[in-house]
Amino acid sequence: MKKILVFSFSFIGDAVLSTAVILPLRKHFPDAHITFLVGPRAVDLLATEPNIDATLVYDNRGEHAGWKGRLRLIKTLRHEKFDLVVNLRDSLTARCIGAKHWGMVRGESNRHAVPRYLEVLQHHGVDTTDAHPRLALTEAENTEASRFLADAGFMSEQLLMGIHPGGNWEYKLWDAENYALVANAVCKEQNAAILLFAGPNERELQAQVAKMMDGPPILVQTENLRHLAALISTCDVYIGNDTGPMHIASAVDTPVIALFGSTNHIRSGPYGEKRTVVQSGIELGCNPCHPGRHPGGCGTGSCAVIAGITVEQVLEAAAGYIS
């Protein structure tokens, strides 16, 4: 194969999970030119990956919106004359670009996304042994992260815990006060520093958590996803909700404690060995689900399933990585 196109995803977490196919493809097709098609939010995260030769942006809310936009995308992709399409999205567009081969992933609620992605490669005879999502950080990115921590006063002998209390959906969020209580308990027992992460729309939430902490955390407010990944990679453990940064943590081999409420961790939880999913165990008869998408009508606000997770549960999970 000379040219391979991977149909990836728009959301950051989904795009990170799709990186599981990169190394198997590169090993099987060492001389191929590999292009990833991703959404605008994820493109910067994958653009500098060493085994990806190029990235293309699929913007279904911008230039590729509607049927005219879709046709524009198809025209662009057909012009590239790809030999193989790895179709992780079960996308109809992938079938219209004239590639010689394509794979299709059928949605299965009881299986994780990564094994389903890898099956597409297996169909083409690609060995996927030990494949998992990964982000390959550069020496410069790691150096920049170390410099950031040093400038913030972090001492190398300290335990470093990353906490990200935010997320795109309120029903996925654990209470801000609980995150502060976890941070306070860890800092009381350990010589620890807290990296408190926030996305562009999460600064207020970050400030709320910081205000309730006994000592000042190191605030991270970068919009550069590669810098975010490098900082997460320095953490001894990362704690957060069901979000893109949670998957970034797994992909840079940082131990992850993922807090899941109503959404399905079996299908979209952190993937790898060093991860722990914490749930409340509350059953409402409708979960796993995405609130607002079922007849129960519980809306998209705070969800009782994630609210039921206790501080003690999270501290117990953390002890497995920092004791």
TIROSE-430005 format. One record per residue: z, y, x of N, C-alpha, C in turn. Coordinates in steps of 0.2 Angstrom, whole numbers, padded with zeros to 4 digits. Each point is the difference from the previous one (the first is absolute). Example, Ala and Ser with C-alpha at 12.3 -4.5 7.8 and 13.67 -1.06 7.14 Angstrom:
0039 -0028 0066 0000 0006 -0004 0000 0006 0004
-0004 0005 -0002 0001 0006 0004 0003 0005 -0004
//
This chain:
0000 -0006 0004 0000 0006 -0004 0000 0006 0004
-0005 0005 -0001 0000 0006 0004 0004 0006 -0003
0000 0000 -0007 0004 0006 -0003 0004 -0003 -0006
0006 0001 0000 0005 -0002 -0005 0003 0006 -0004
0000 -0001 -0006 0004 0006 -0004 0006 -0004 -0004
0006 0003 0001 0006 -0002 -0003 0001 0005 -0006
0000 -0002 -0006 0002 0004 -0006 0007 0000 -0001
0003 0005 0003 0008 0001 0000 0002 0004 -0007
0005 0004 0001 0003 0002 -0006 0002 0008 0001
0001 0003 -0006 0002 0007 0000 0007 0001 0002
0005 -0004 -0003 0007 0001 0001 0002 -0002 0007
0005 0004 0003 0001 -0001 0007 0003 -0008 0001
0005 -0002 -0004 0002 -0006 0001 -0005 -0006 -0001
-0004 0001 -0005 -0006 -0005 0000 -0004 0000 0006
-0002 0005 0002 -0004 0001 0006 0003 -0003 0006
0007 0001 0001 0004 -0004 0006 0000 -0007 -0001
0001 -0003 -0006 -0001 -0007 -0001 -0007 -0003 0002
-0005 0004 -0001 -0007 -0002 0001 -0001 -0001 0008
0004 0003 0004 -0001 0000 0007 0001 -0007 0003
0003 -0005 -0005 0001 -0007 0002 -0007 -0003 0002
-0005 0003 -0002 -0007 -0004 0001 -0003 0003 0007
0003 0005 0003 -0004 0003 0005 0000 -0005 0006
0005 -0002 0003 0000 -0005 0006 -0004 -0006 -0001
0001 -0003 -0006 -0004 -0006 -0001 -0007 0001 0000
-0002 0006 -0003 -0007 0001 0000 -0003 0002 0007
0004 0004 0004 -0002 0001 0007 0000 -0006 0004
0004 -0005 -0001 0000 -0006 0005 -0006 -0004 -0002
-0001 0000 -0007 -0006 -0004 -0002 -0007 0003 0001
0000 0006 0000 -0006 0004 0001 0001 0005 0006
0001 -0002 0006 0002 0005 0005 -0005 0006 0001
-0006 -0001 -0001 -0005 0005 0001 -0002 0004 -0006
0003 -0001 -0006 -0002 0003 -0006 0003 0007 0000
-0004 0004 -0004 0002 0007 -0001 0004 0000 -0007
0007 0001 0000 0004 -0001 -0006 0001 0007 -0003
-0001 0001 -0006 0001 0006 -0004 0005 -0001 -0005
0005 0004 -0001 0004 0000 -0006 -0001 0005 -0005
-0001 -0001 -0006 -0001 0004 -0006 0007 0001 -0003
0003 0006 0001 0007 0002 -0003 0000 0006 -0004
0005 0001 -0003 0001 0007 -0004 0002 0005 0005
0000 0007 -0002 0001 0005 0004 0007 0001 0003
0005 -0003 -0004 0007 0000 0002 0001 -0005 0006
-0004 -0005 0001 0002 -0005 0005 -0005 0000 0006
-0005 0004 -0001 -0005 0000 0006 0003 0002 0006
0004 0005 0001 0003 0002 0006 0004 -0005 0003
0003 -0005 -0004 0004 -0005 0003 -0004 -0005 0003
-0006 -0002 -0002 -0004 -0005 0003 -0005 0002 0005
-0002 0007 0000 -0005 0002 0004 0000 -0001 0007
0006 -0001 0003 0001 -0001 0007 0002 -0007 0002
0000 -0004 -0005 0001 -0007 0001 -0005 -0003 0005
0003 -0003 0006 -0005 -0002 0005 -0005 -0005 -0002
0001 -0004 -0005 -0005 -0006 -0002 -0004 0002 -0006
0001 0007 -0002 -0005 0003 -0005 -0004 0004 0003
-0007 -0001 -0001 -0005 0005 0003 -0001 0006 -0003
0001 0000 -0007 -0002 0006 -0004 0004 -0001 -0007
0001 0006 -0003 0003 0000 -0006 -0005 0005 -0005
0000 -0002 -0006 -0004 0004 -0005 0005 0001 -0006
-0001 0006 -0003 0005 0002 -0005 -0003 -0001 -0007
0004 -0004 -0004 -0002 -0001 -0007 0005 0005 -0004
-0003 0005 -0003 0004 0005 -0004 -0002 0000 -0007
0004 -0005 -0004 -0002 0000 -0007 0002 0005 -0005
0004 0005 0003 0002 0006 -0004 -0004 0006 0003
-0004 -0001 0005 -0004 0006 0002 -0007 -0002 0000
-0004 0000 0006 -0007 -0001 0000 -0003 -0006 -0003
0005 -0006 0000 -0003 -0006 -0003 0003 -0001 -0007
0002 0005 -0003 0003 -0001 -0007 -0006 -0001 -0005
0001 -0004 -0005 -0005 -0001 -0005 -0006 -0004 0002
-0005 -0001 -0004 -0005 -0005 0002 -0005 0003 0005
-0001 0007 -0001 -0004 0003 0005 0003 0000 0007
0007 0001 0001 0003 -0001 0006 0000 -0007 0003
0000 -0005 -0005 0000 -0007 0002 -0007 -0002 0003
-0005 0003 -0003 -0007 -0001 0002 -0001 0003 0007
0003 0006 0001 0000 0003 0007 0003 -0004 0005
0006 -0003 -0002 0003 -0004 0005 -0004 -0007 0002
-0003 -0003 -0005 -0004 -0005 0001 -0006 0001 0004
-0003 0006 -0001 -0006 0002 0004 0002 0001 0007
0006 0003 0002 0002 0001 0006 0002 -0007 0004
0003 -0005 -0004 0001 -0006 0003 -0006 -0005 0001
-0005 0001 -0005 -0006 -0004 0001 -0004 0002 0006
0001 0007 0002 -0004 0003 0006 0003 -0003 0006
0006 -0002 0000 0004 -0003 0006 -0003 -0007 0002
-0003 -0003 -0005 -0002 -0007 0001 0005 -0005 0003
0006 -0001 -0004 0005 -0004 0002 -0003 -0007 0000
0003 -0005 0004 -0002 -0007 0000 0005 -0004 -0005
0007 0003 0001 0005 -0004 -0004 0005 0005 -0003
0001 -0001 -0006 0005 0004 -0004 0006 -0004 -0001
0006 0002 0002 0007 -0003 -0001 0003 0004 -0006
-0001 -0003 -0006 0001 0004 -0006 0007 -0002 -0002
0005 0004 0002 0007 -0001 -0001 0002 0003 -0007
-0004 0004 -0003 0001 0004 -0006 -0002 -0004 -0006
-0004 -0005 0000 -0004 -0003 -0005 -0004 0006 -0003
-0004 0003 0004 -0003 0006 -0002 -0008 -0002 -0002
-0002 0003 -0006 -0007 -0001 -0002 -0004 0004 0005
0002 0005 0003 -0004 0004 0004 -0002 -0004 0006
0004 -0004 0003 -0001 -0005 0006 -0006 -0004 -0001
-0001 -0002 -0007 -0006 -0005 -0001 -0006 0004 -0001
0000 0006 0001 -0006 0004 -0001 -0003 0003 0006
0002 -0001 0006 -0002 0003 0006 -0005 -0004 0004
-0001 -0006 -0002 -0005 -0004 0003 0002 -0004 0006
0007 -0001 0001 0002 -0003 0005 -0001 -0008 -0001
-0001 -0003 0006 -0001 -0008 0000 0005 -0004 -0003
0006 0002 0001 0006 -0004 -0002 0005 0005 -0003
0004 -0002 -0005 0006 0004 -0002 0005 -0005 -0003
0006 0002 0001 0006 -0004 -0003 0003 0003 -0006
0003 -0003 -0004 0004 0003 -0006 0007 -0003 0000
0004 0004 -0002 0007 -0001 0000 0002 0000 -0008
0002 -0005 -0003 0003 0000 -0007 0007 0001 0000
0002 0005 -0005 0007 0001 0000 0004 -0005 -0003
0006 -0002 0004 0004 -0005 -0002 0007 0003 0001
0004 0001 -0006 0006 0003 0000 0006 -0004 0004
-0001 -0006 0001 0005 -0004 0003 -0001 -0001 0008
-0005 0003 0003 -0001 -0001 0007 -0001 0007 0003
0002 0000 0007 0000 0007 0003 -0007 0001 0002
-0001 0007 0000 -0007 0002 0001 -0003 -0002 0007
0004 0000 0005 -0003 -0002 0007 -0003 -0007 0000
0003 -0005 -0002 -0003 -0007 0000 -0007 0000 -0004
0000 0004 -0006 -0006 0001 -0003 -0006 0003 0004
0002 0005 0003 -0005 0004 0005 -0002 -0005 0005
0004 -0004 0003 -0002 -0004 0005 -0004 -0006 -0002
0000 -0002 -0007 -0004 -0005 -0002 -0007 0002 0000
-0002 0007 -0001 -0006 0002 0001 -0003 -0002 0006
0003 0001 0006 -0002 -0001 0006 -0001 -0008 0001
0005 -0004 -0002 0000 -0007 0000 -0007 -0003 -0003
-0002 0003 -0005 -0006 -0002 -0003 -0006 0001 0004
0001 0004 0005 -0006 0001 0005 0002 -0003 0007
0005 -0005 0000 0001 -0004 0006 0004 0004 0005
0004 0005 -0002 0004 0004 0005 0007 -0003 0000
0002 -0001 0006 0007 -0002 0001 0005 0005 -0001
0005 -0001 -0005 0004 0006 -0001 0008 -0002 0002
0000 -0005 0004 0007 -0002 0002 0004 0006 0003
0006 0000 -0002 0005 0006 0002 -0003 0007 -0002
-0005 0000 -0004 -0002 0007 -0002 0005 0004 -0004
0001 0006 0001 0005 0004 -0004 -0002 0007 0000
0002 0005 -0004 -0001 0007 0001 0003 0002 0006
-0004 0005 0004 0002 0002 0006 -0003 0007 0001
0003 0005 0003 -0002 0006 0003 0001 0000 0007
-0005 0001 0004 0000 0001 0007 0001 0007 0002
0006 0002 0002 0001 0007 0002 -0002 0000 0008
-0002 0006 0001 -0002 0002 0007 0006 0002 0004
-0001 0000 0007 0005 0002 0004 0002 0008 -0001
-0005 0004 -0002 0001 0007 -0001 0004 0001 -0006
-0001 -0004 -0006 0003 0000 -0006 0008 -0002 0001
0001 -0005 0004 0007 -0002 0002 0003 0005 0004
-0003 0003 0004 0003 0005 0005 0002 0006 -0005
-0005 0002 -0004 0002 0006 -0005 0006 -0001 -0004
0001 -0007 -0002 0005 -0001 -0005 0007 0000 0005
0000 -0002 0006 0006 0000 0004 0001 0007 0002
-0004 0004 0001 0001 0007 0001 0003 0004 -0006
-0002 -0002 -0006 0002 0003 -0006 0008 -0002 -0001
0001 -0006 0001 0007 -0003 0000 0005 0004 0005
-0003 0000 0006 0004 0004 0006 0002 0007 -0002
-0006 0003 -0003 0001 0007 -0002 0005 0001 -0005
0001 -0005 -0004 0005 0000 -0006 0007 -0002 0002
0001 -0002 0006 0006 -0001 0003 0002 -0008 -0001
-0005 -0004 -0001 0002 -0007 -0001 0001 -0003 0007
0005 -0004 0001 0002 -0003 0006 -0002 -0007 0000
-0003 -0003 0005 -0003 -0007 0000 0005 -0005 -0001
0007 0001 0001 0004 -0005 -0001 0003 -0001 -0008
-0003 0005 -0004 0002 0000 -0007 -0004 -0005 -0004
0002 -0003 -0005 -0003 -0003 -0005 -0004 0005 -0004
-0007 -0002 -0001 -0004 0005 -0004 -0002 -0003 -0007
0002 0002 -0005 -0002 -0002 -0007 -0004 0005 -0003
-0006 -0003 -0003 -0005 0004 -0003 0002 -0001 -0008
0000 0006 -0003 0001 0000 -0008 -0005 0004 -0003
-0004 -0003 -0005 -0005 0004 -0004 0002 0000 -0007
0003 0005 -0003 0002 -0001 -0007 -0005 0002 -0005
-0006 0002 0002 -0005 0002 -0004 -0005 -0005 -0003
-0005 0002 -0003 -0005 -0004 -0003 -0004 0004 -0005
-0006 -0003 -0002 -0004 0004 -0005 0002 -0001 -0007
0004 -0005 -0001 0002 -0001 -0007 0007 0000 -0001
0003 0003 -0005 0007 0001 -0001 0003 -0007 -0001
-0003 -0004 -0004 0003 -0007 -0002 0000 -0005 0006
-0002 0002 0006 0001 -0004 0006 0005 0003 0005
0003 0006 -0002 0005 0003 0004 0007 -0002 -0001
0004 -0002 0005 0007 -0001 0000 0003 0007 0001
0006 0000 -0003 0004 0007 -0001 0001 0003 0007
-0001 0006 0001 0001 0004 0006 0007 -0001 0003
0005 0000 -0004 0007 0000 0002 0001 -0007 0003
-0003 -0005 -0002 0001 -0007 0002 -0003 0000 0008
-0006 0003 0001 -0002 0000 0007 0005 0004 0004
0003 0005 -0002 0004 0004 0004 0007 -0004 0001
0002 -0004 -0005 0006 -0005 0001 -0002 -0005 0006
-0006 -0003 -0001 -0002 -0005 0005 0000 0003 0007
-0003 0006 0001 0000 0004 0007 0007 0001 0002
0004 0002 -0004 0007 0002 0002 0004 -0006 0002
-0001 -0006 -0004 0004 -0006 0002 -0003 -0002 0007
-0006 0000 0001 -0003 -0003 0006 0002 0005 0006
0000 0006 -0001 0002 0005 0006 0008 -0001 0001
0004 -0002 -0005 0007 0000 0001 0001 -0007 0004
-0004 -0005 -0001 0002 -0006 0004 -0004 -0001 0006
-0005 0004 0001 -0005 -0001 0006 -0001 0007 0003
-0002 0000 0007 -0002 0006 0003 -0007 0001 -0002
-0001 0003 -0006 -0007 0000 -0003 -0003 0007 -0001
-0006 0000 0000 -0004 0006 -0002 -0004 -0002 -0006
-0001 0005 -0004 -0004 -0001 -0006 -0007 0004 0000
-0006 -0003 0000 -0006 0003 -0001 -0001 0000 -0008
0000 0006 -0003 -0001 0001 -0007 -0007 0002 -0001
-0004 -0004 -0003 -0008 0001 -0001 -0001 0004 -0007
-0005 0004 0000 -0002 0003 -0006 -0008 0002 0000
-0003 -0002 -0005 -0007 0002 -0001 -0001 0007 -0002
-0006 0003 -0001 -0001 0007 -0001 0003 0002 -0007
0001 -0004 -0005 0003 0001 -0006 0007 -0002 -0001
0003 -0002 0006 0007 -0003 0000 0005 0004 0003
-0001 0006 0002 0004 0004 0004 0007 0001 -0003
-0001 0002 -0007 0006 0001 -0004 0005 -0006 0000
-0003 -0006 -0001 0004 -0006 0000 0003 -0001 0006
-0004 0001 0006 0003 -0001 0007 0006 0005 0001
0000 0006 -0003 0005 0005 0001 0006 -0003 -0004
-0001 -0003 -0006 0006 -0002 -0004 0003 -0006 0004
-0003 -0004 0003 0003 -0006 0003 0004 0003 0006
-0004 0004 0004 0004 0003 0006 0006 0004 -0001
0000 0003 -0006 0006 0004 -0002 0006 -0004 -0001
-0001 -0006 -0003 0005 -0005 -0001 0002 -0004 0005
-0003 0001 0006 0002 -0004 0006 0005 0003 0004
0005 -0004 0003 0005 0003 0004 -0002 0003 0006
-0006 -0002 0003 -0002 0004 0006 -0008 0001 -0001
-0002 0005 0004 -0007 0001 -0001 -0005 -0005 0002
-0005 -0002 -0004 -0005 -0005 0002 -0006 0004 0004
-0004 -0004 0003 -0006 0002 0003 -0005 0001 -0005
-0003 0005 -0002 -0004 0001 -0005 -0008 -0001 0002
-0003 -0004 -0003 -0007 -0001 0001 -0004 0002 -0006
-0005 0005 0001 -0004 0003 -0005 -0007 0000 0002
-0002 -0005 0004 -0007 0000 0002 -0005 -0002 -0005
-0006 0003 -0001 -0005 -0003 -0004 -0005 -0004 0004
0001 -0001 0007 -0004 -0004 0004 0002 -0007 0000
-0004 -0004 -0003 0003 -0007 -0002 0000 -0004 0007
-0004 0001 0005 0001 -0003 0006 0007 0002 0004
0001 0006 -0001 0007 0003 0003 0006 -0004 -0004
-0001 0000 -0007 0005 -0003 -0004 0001 -0008 0002
-0006 -0003 0001 0000 -0007 0003 0004 -0001 0006
-0002 0005 0005 0004 -0001 0007 0007 0001 -0001
0002 0005 -0004 0007 0001 -0001 0004 -0006 -0003
-0003 -0002 -0005 0003 -0006 -0004 0000 -0006 0005
-0005 -0001 0005 0001 -0005 0005 0006 0000 0004
0003 0006 0001 0005 0001 0004 0007 -0002 -0003
0000 -0001 -0006 0006 -0002 -0004 0002 -0007 0001
0007 -0001 0000 0002 -0007 0000 0000 -0003 -0006
0000 0004 -0006 -0001 -0003 -0006 -0002 0006 -0005
-0004 -0002 -0005 -0003 0005 -0005 0002 -0002 -0007
0002 0005 -0004 0002 -0001 -0006 -0004 0005 -0005
-0003 -0003 -0005 -0003 0004 -0005 -0002 -0003 -0006
-0004 0004 -0004 -0002 -0003 -0007 -0007 -0003 0001
-0003 -0002 -0005 -0006 -0003 0000 -0006 0005 0001
-0002 0001 0006 -0004 0006 0002 -0005 -0002 0006
-0004 0004 0001 -0005 -0001 0006 0004 0000 0006
0005 0005 0002 0004 -0001 0006 0003 -0006 0001
0002 -0004 -0006 0004 -0006 0001 -0005 -0005 0003
-0007 0000 -0002 -0005 -0004 0003 -0001 0002 0007
0000 0006 0002 -0001 0002 0006 0005 -0003 0005
0006 0000 -0002 0006 -0002 0004 -0001 -0008 0001
-0002 -0004 -0004 -0002 -0007 0001 -0006 0000 0005
-0005 0004 -0001 -0006 0000 0005 0002 0002 0007
0005 0004 0001 0002 0001 0007 0006 -0004 0002
0002 -0005 -0003 0004 -0005 0002 0008 0003 0000
0001 0004 -0005 0007 0003 -0001 0003 -0004 -0005
0006 -0003 0001 0004 -0003 -0006 0000 0004 -0006
-0001 -0003 -0006 -0001 0004 -0006 0005 -0003 -0005
0003 0005 -0003 0004 -0001 -0006 -0003 0003 -0006
-0003 -0003 -0004 -0004 0003 -0006 0003 -0001 -0006
0001 0006 -0004 0004 0000 -0006 -0005 -0001 -0006
0000 -0005 -0004 -0005 -0001 -0005 0003 0000 -0007
-0003 0003 -0005 0003 0001 -0006 -0005 -0005 -0005
-0004 0004 -0004 -0004 -0004 -0005 -0006 -0003 0003
-0002 0003 0006 -0007 -0003 0002 0001 -0006 0004
-0006 -0004 0001 0000 -0007 0002 0000 0000 0007
0006 -0002 0003 0000 0000 0008 -0004 -0006 0002
-0001 -0005 -0004 -0003 -0006 0002 -0007 0001 0002
-0003 0005 -0004 -0007 0002 0001 -0001 0006 0005
0005 0004 0000 -0002 0006 0004 0006 0002 0004
0005 -0004 0002 0006 0001 0004 -0002 0000 0007
0004 0002 0005 -0001 0000 0007 -0002 -0007 0002
-0005 0000 0005 -0002 -0006 0002 0001 -0002 0008
0003 -0005 0001 0002 -0002 0007 0007 -0003 0000
0003 -0001 0006 0006 -0004 0001 0006 0005 -0001
0000 0005 0003 0006 0005 0001 0000 0004 -0006
0001 -0002 -0006 0000 0004 -0006 0005 -0003 -0005
0004 0004 -0004 0004 -0002 -0005 -0001 0004 -0006
-0001 -0004 -0006 -0001 0004 -0006 0006 0000 -0004
0003 0005 -0002 0006 0001 -0004 -0002 0002 -0007
0003 -0004 -0005 -0001 0001 -0007 0007 0000 -0004
0000 0003 -0005 0006 0000 -0004 0001 -0007 -0004
-0005 -0003 -0002 0001 -0006 -0004 0000 0001 -0007
-0001 0006 -0002 0000 0002 -0007 -0006 -0002 -0003
0000 -0004 -0006 -0006 -0002 -0003 0000 0004 -0007
-0005 0003 -0001 -0001 0004 -0007 -0005 -0004 -0004
-0003 -0005 0002 -0005 -0004 -0004 -0007 0002 0001
-0001 0006 0004 -0006 0003 0001 -0002 0000 0007
0005 0000 0004 -0002 0000 0007 -0001 -0007 0003
-0005 0000 0006 -0003 0005 0003 -0005 0004 -0004
0000 0006 0001 -0005 0004 -0004 -0001 0007 0004
-0004 0004 -0003 -0001 0007 0002 0002 0004 -0006
0006 0003 -0001 0002 0004 -0006 -0005 0004 -0002
-0001 0001 -0007 -0005 0004 -0003 -0006 -0004 -0001
-0001 -0006 0002 -0006 -0004 -0001 0001 -0006 -0005
0005 0000 -0004 0002 -0006 -0004 0003 0003 -0007
-0001 -0004 -0005 0003 0002 -0006 0007 0002 -0001
0004 -0002 0005 0007 0002 0000 0001 0007 0000
-0004 0004 0003 0000 0007 -0001 0006 0003 0004
0002 -0003 0006 0006 0003 0003 -0002 0006 0005
-0007 0002 0000 -0002 0006 0003 0000 -0001 0008
-0001 0005 0003 -0001 0000 0008 0006 0004 0003
0005 0001 -0003 0006 0003 0003 0004 -0005 0004
0007 0002 0001 0004 -0005 0003 0001 -0006 -0003
0000 -0006 0004 0000 -0007 -0003 0006 -0003 0002
0003 -0003 -0005 0006 -0003 0000 0000 -0006 0005
-0006 -0003 0001 0000 -0006 0005 0002 0002 0007
-0003 0006 0002 0001 0002 0007 0007 0004 0000
0002 0003 -0005 0006 0003 0000 0006 -0004 0001
-0001 -0007 -0002 0005 -0005 0000 0002 -0002 0007
-0005 0001 0005 0002 -0002 0007 0006 0004 0002
0005 -0004 0003 0006 0003 0003 -0001 0002 0007
0004 0005 0002 0001 0002 0007 0002 -0006 0004
0005 -0004 -0002 0002 -0006 0003 -0006 -0005 0002
-0004 -0001 -0005 -0006 -0004 0001 -0004 0002 0006
-0001 0007 0000 -0005 0002 0006 0004 0000 0007
0006 0001 0000 0004 0000 0006 0001 -0007 0002
0000 -0005 -0004 0000 -0007 0002 -0006 -0002 0003
-0006 0002 -0003 -0006 -0001 0003 -0001 0003 0007
0002 0006 0000 0000 0004 0007 0004 -0003 0005
0005 -0003 -0002 0005 -0004 0005 -0004 -0005 0004
-0005 -0003 -0004 -0004 -0006 0004 -0004 0003 0005
-0001 0006 0001 -0005 0003 0005 0004 0004 0005
0006 0003 -0002 0003 0004 0005 0007 -0002 0002
0003 -0006 -0002 0006 -0002 0002 0000 -0002 0007
//
